[in-house]
Amino acid sequence: MPADVQACRVAIAGASSLLGKELKQLLEEESFPATEVRLLDEDIAVGTLTEAGGEPLLIQAVDEESFDRVRFAFFAGSPAFAVRHWEAAERAGATVIDLSGGLAHVPCARHWIPALDAILPRPPAAQTPSPSVARLVLAPSTPAIVACSLAGALSGLAVERLAIIFFQPVSERGAAGIEELESQTVKLLSFQPIAQEVFDAQVAFNLLDRYGQASSERLSDVRSRMAREVSSYLAGRVAVPALQVIQAPVFYSYAFAAYAQLGAPPDPGELRRALEAAGVQVVAMPEDAPSNVSVAGESQVVLGPMERDPNVEQGYWFWGAADNMRLAAANAIRIAEKLLAS
């Protein structure tokens, strides 16, 4: 954090969500210069007692004064909640940083991954947005950050094809998703009927490419958001990777398998430097390969050693993982820090 950055007021809208809690914790851990953190949420969470900076704090409802003198309003709850309230934050003069995915429809809003600024600079026409556009920034989801980081890193290595399969944790469906996986696991082990309210399917001990018809969520919507965020951010600067998402029976963190077909065998040192320049942590030994468990609390994408495909001469596989809450929250905070320093 630059020493000359001034302190400011911050609001977290959707503070009771898993992402909102992660964002609040990370703001404190990184000593973000906030003189005040306002915790806002839907009516069902209003009055919940929490703490910020070691002081007790209540989650509040959104009203006309919620965003007064707020410099940054992070929207980390449901997409619908962001749609209802982001304009109030903007009218109050706050810069809106949307992590929910609900504001992708707003014209001229831009996706931003600060860690990639050096390797994927924005086109000149997009570097100086108008004041109104500058007050709305879209912070991409964790799989979009992973996909853009790999696409950017490999763009200088004659990549001909890039495809990534993401294994999604149930925490992407919030606390209800975590509780349902836990309940299903226990009941299946004791041969009892399982609840399927969130996924309308058995997620425990199972992999899914779609949820049941009665589920209010759709994996196809998750995939569509990934694709939209990646194509919007890359914006023709590098080739867009193919993406797929599978629901996995894990609580936290995305794992992913990436396949890259290159025009020539990559130099290992050059490949490592390219990945590290994109903010990707590369482990050297196969036994240190990342997992859902090992990346908990990491603010970076973690990638294992490259392995050549046995059938395709210039085909290479990568295995990696990323903390779904921490990486998204860290990227949003980097956006705020960049704006404060500019």
Secondary structure, DSSP 8 states (H G I E B T S, - for coil): --TT---EEEEEETTTSHHHHHHHHHHHHTT--EEEEEEE--GGGTT-EEEETTEEEE-B---TTTTTT-SEEEE-S-HHHHHHHHHHHHHTT-EEEE-SSTTTTSTT-EE--GGGTTTS---GGGSS--HHHHTEEE---HHHHHHHHHHHHHGGGTEEEEEEEEEE-GGGGHHHHHHHHHHHHHHHHTT-----TTTSS--TT--BSS--TT-S--HHHHHHHHHHHHHHHHTTSS---EEEEEE-S-SS-EEEEEEEEESS---HHHHHHHHHHTTEEE-SSGGG---TTTTTT-SSEEE---EE-SS-TTEEEEEEEE-HHHHHHHHHHHHHHHHHH-
